Amino acid sequence: MILRTPLTPLLAATVALVLVVLLFAVGCSSDDEPNGESTTERANNIDGLGEELAEGLPEEIAGFAGWEKLNFEPIPPKSSDPHLGVKDVFYNGTSREAEAVDNGEAPYPEGSLIVKTATRPDADFVGLIAIMRKIKGIDREHNDWEFVEYTRETPDQSFEVIARDAVCWTCHMDAEPTDFVYTRRG
């Protein structure tokens, strides 16, 4: 004989939570990931780019992986994303400066460097580096930001410039309230 008794709300919520956790754990297993790495691990695996600068990138970003990270979790790709891939964004200043920008209190200071890395879908290496440099007097209309984007197709290839300033301005105009930077602390 099977007894059918209604679940209490607390028990039902507990069962639902356990199921969600189990489904999440199964979905995050590394069995279907290249090299046994999860998406998060791939995004954080920057092939030593932060320690040893890959060929083709400017010296001024050497060590960027040790800078302030603007995003707390890797940024997933979006279908309309010009920097397609799992991304991380690094800033050569302090979290206090980044928070002031997010709150509309101040722009990024002169000398700021922002480096975005992107691990392309179905890849296990960083294939894109986008850099914003704040140089006094370089472009007053865009708050003195210089934009440069580099890509490579394989991990042993040099990075090459594929886009500069005007190509980037169109998209970044929407982020003017946060000094043309989309990624906010968090």
C-alpha positions as CSV (number, residue, x, y, z in Angstrom):
1,M,0.0,0.0,0.0
2,I,1.4,3.4,-1.0
3,L,0.6,6.3,1.3
4,R,0.0,9.6,-0.4
5,T,0.6,12.5,1.9
6,P,1.1,16.1,0.8
7,L,4.6,17.4,1.3
8,T,5.0,20.3,3.7
9,P,6.2,23.5,2.0
10,L,9.6,23.2,3.8
11,L,10.1,19.6,2.7
12,A,9.0,20.5,-0.9
13,A,11.5,23.4,-1.0
14,T,14.3,21.2,0.3
15,V,13.6,18.5,-2.3
16,A,13.5,21.1,-5.0
17,L,16.8,22.7,-3.9
18,V,18.5,19.3,-3.7
19,L,17.4,18.5,-7.3
20,V,18.6,21.9,-8.6
21,V,22.0,21.3,-6.9
22,L,22.3,17.8,-8.4
23,L,21.3,19.0,-11.8
24,F,23.8,21.9,-11.6
25,A,26.6,19.5,-10.5
26,V,25.9,17.1,-13.4
27,G,25.7,20.0,-15.8
28,C,29.1,21.4,-14.6
29,S,31.0,18.1,-14.8
30,S,34.0,18.3,-17.0
31,D,33.3,15.1,-19.0
32,D,32.1,17.1,-22.0
33,E,34.6,19.9,-21.8
34,P,37.8,20.0,-23.8
35,N,40.9,19.1,-21.8
36,G,38.7,18.3,-18.8
37,E,38.3,22.0,-17.9
38,S,35.1,23.7,-17.1
39,T,34.1,26.9,-18.8
40,T,35.2,28.9,-15.8
41,E,38.6,27.2,-15.7
42,R,39.0,27.8,-19.5
43,A,38.2,31.5,-19.0
44,N,40.7,31.8,-16.2
45,N,43.4,29.9,-18.2
46,I,45.1,32.8,-19.9
47,D,48.0,30.7,-21.2
48,G,50.5,32.7,-19.1
49,L,49.5,35.9,-20.9
50,G,49.5,37.8,-17.6
51,E,53.0,36.7,-16.7
52,E,54.8,36.3,-20.0
53,L,53.4,38.6,-22.7
54,A,52.3,36.8,-25.8
55,E,54.0,38.0,-29.0
56,G,52.2,40.9,-30.7
57,L,50.8,42.5,-27.5
58,P,52.1,45.8,-26.1
59,E,54.6,45.7,-23.3
60,E,52.5,48.0,-21.1
61,I,49.9,45.3,-20.4
62,A,52.5,42.8,-19.1
63,G,51.3,41.2,-15.9
64,F,47.6,42.2,-16.4
65,A,46.3,39.0,-14.9
66,G,47.5,40.4,-11.6
67,W,45.6,43.6,-12.0
68,E,42.2,44.4,-10.4
69,K,39.6,42.1,-12.0
70,L,36.4,44.0,-12.8
71,N,34.1,41.0,-13.1
72,F,33.8,38.5,-10.3
73,E,32.7,35.7,-12.5
74,P,33.6,35.0,-16.2
75,I,31.3,36.9,-18.6
76,P,29.5,34.4,-20.8
77,P,29.2,34.9,-24.6
78,K,26.2,36.6,-26.1
79,S,24.9,36.1,-29.6
80,S,25.4,39.7,-30.6
81,D,28.8,40.0,-28.9
82,P,31.6,41.6,-30.9
83,H,34.1,40.1,-28.4
84,L,32.5,36.6,-28.7
85,G,33.7,34.2,-26.0
86,V,34.0,33.8,-22.3
87,K,35.5,37.0,-21.0
88,D,37.4,38.5,-18.1
89,V,38.3,42.2,-17.7
90,F,41.3,43.6,-15.9
91,Y,42.1,47.1,-14.8
92,N,45.5,48.5,-13.8
93,G,44.0,50.7,-11.0
94,T,42.1,50.1,-7.8
95,S,38.7,48.7,-7.1
96,R,37.8,52.1,-5.4
97,E,38.5,53.9,-8.7
98,A,36.3,51.4,-10.7
99,E,33.5,51.7,-8.1
100,A,33.6,55.5,-8.4
101,V,33.1,55.1,-12.2
102,D,30.2,52.6,-11.7
103,N,28.6,55.1,-9.3
104,G,29.0,58.0,-11.7
105,E,31.3,59.8,-9.3
106,A,34.4,60.1,-11.5
107,P,35.8,58.9,-14.8
108,Y,38.8,56.5,-15.0
109,P,42.0,58.4,-14.3
110,E,44.6,59.3,-17.0
111,G,46.9,56.3,-17.5
112,S,44.2,53.7,-17.0
113,L,44.5,50.5,-18.9
114,I,41.7,48.0,-19.3
115,V,42.3,44.6,-20.8
116,K,39.6,42.2,-21.8
117,T,40.4,38.6,-22.7
118,A,38.1,36.3,-24.5
119,T,38.3,32.5,-24.9
120,R,36.4,31.8,-28.1
121,P,33.7,29.1,-28.1
122,D,35.1,25.6,-28.7
123,A,38.6,26.9,-27.9
124,D,40.8,26.4,-24.8
125,F,43.0,29.4,-25.2
126,V,42.6,33.2,-25.2
127,G,42.0,34.2,-28.8
128,L,41.1,37.9,-28.3
129,I,42.6,40.7,-26.3
130,A,40.8,44.1,-26.3
131,I,42.6,47.1,-24.7
132,M,41.4,50.5,-23.7
133,R,44.2,53.1,-22.9
134,K,43.3,56.5,-21.3
135,I,45.8,59.0,-22.7
136,K,45.3,62.7,-22.0
137,G,44.4,64.6,-25.2
138,I,44.3,61.6,-27.5
139,D,40.5,61.8,-28.2
140,R,38.5,64.2,-26.2
141,E,35.2,63.2,-27.8
142,H,35.6,59.7,-26.4
143,N,37.0,60.8,-23.0
144,D,40.6,60.2,-24.2
145,W,40.3,56.5,-24.6
146,E,42.3,54.7,-27.3
147,F,40.8,51.3,-28.3
148,V,42.8,48.4,-29.9
149,E,41.7,44.8,-30.4
150,Y,44.0,41.9,-31.1
151,T,43.2,38.3,-32.1
152,R,44.9,35.0,-32.9
153,E,43.6,31.7,-34.3
154,T,45.9,29.3,-32.4
155,P,47.7,29.5,-29.0
156,D,51.1,29.5,-30.6
157,Q,50.3,32.3,-33.1
158,S,51.2,36.0,-32.5
159,F,48.4,38.4,-31.8
160,E,47.5,40.8,-34.6
161,V,45.6,44.1,-34.5
162,I,42.2,43.7,-36.2
163,A,40.4,46.8,-35.0
164,R,41.1,50.3,-33.6
165,D,39.3,53.3,-32.3
166,A,36.4,54.1,-34.8
167,V,35.4,50.5,-35.1
168,C,35.0,50.3,-31.3
169,W,33.4,53.7,-30.7
170,T,30.0,52.8,-32.2
171,C,29.4,50.1,-29.5
172,H,31.1,51.9,-26.6
173,M,29.0,55.1,-27.0
174,D,26.2,53.3,-25.2
175,A,28.6,53.0,-22.2
176,E,29.3,56.7,-22.0
177,P,27.7,57.1,-18.5
178,T,30.4,54.7,-17.2
179,D,33.3,56.3,-19.0
180,F,32.8,54.1,-22.1
181,V,33.5,50.9,-20.1
182,Y,30.7,48.3,-20.1
183,T,32.1,46.0,-17.4
184,R,31.2,47.1,-13.9
185,R,32.5,45.8,-10.7
186,G,30.7,42.6,-9.8
